[in-house]
Amino acid sequence: MPFPLSRTELEKEVKTLFSNGLSGNVNDFYSWVFMETQRKFKDNPNTTLETMTSVLEDFIKDGIITTNPLDPREYLLAESSPIIRKMGNSEQFVILGALGYNPMQYVRARLDYFLKRNGIAEELRMDLCIATVEAVENAAKYGDGGGVDVIFQIDKHKTFTIEMINTVKDFSLEDDIQRGKFSSTATLMRGMMVMQKLFDSVDLEISDNRKQAILKATRKLT
């Protein structure tokens, strides 16, 4: 039986997503509400796409959010939105890595907002978002679909650090190569190459029992 999520509770959940800097289309927010409900209550909500659309339209009328002038399907915080919160030099949150929850767009949007609020120029934000999406994609493809801890930080030396910790599925790159399964290996290597090009340093550590992956990457912002 689906988790009963009232209209008021749904609105509160969606407001939290926007106040964290998320932007996307109605399907994105629909999947993120499912992700948050699954993460918190281990169940799917009884929300419909129609209800989600109605909530977003009401938020526009109330001046809470607006649409992207270049793409009216994309919803984002209005500049004078009453739910804008203070933004520090670090953010920490947990997502679910399953691809159905669209974790790449979630982290990309949240990172871009974090960097923008910290005064980082658009070109550099774009580089960091591209590299970070690769990291999230790897976590989604090789993870078990469970929780992924994500940390953004800008230190006093103006160095940006991202750290991601997730549980990985049982797989062996060596075995994949021997069996001729190059696709997963190539995807992982391509992602690492993109990250190494756009970050100053990238460190991926898989624990001895191969159940946990820890990614840490840095980039100077000045």
Buried (B, 14 or more C-beta within 10 A) or exposed (E): EEBEBEEEBBBEBBBBBBBBBBBBBBBBBBBBBBBBBBBEEEBBBBBEEEBBBEBBEEBBEEEBBBBEEEEEEBBBBBEEBEBBEEBEBEBEEBBBBBBEBBBBBBBBBBBBBBBBBBEBEEEBBEBBBBBBBBBBBBBBBBBBBEBBEBBBBBEEEEBBBBBBBBBBEEBEBEEBEEEEEEEBBEBBEEBBEBBBEBBEEBEBEBEEEEEBBBBBBBBEBE
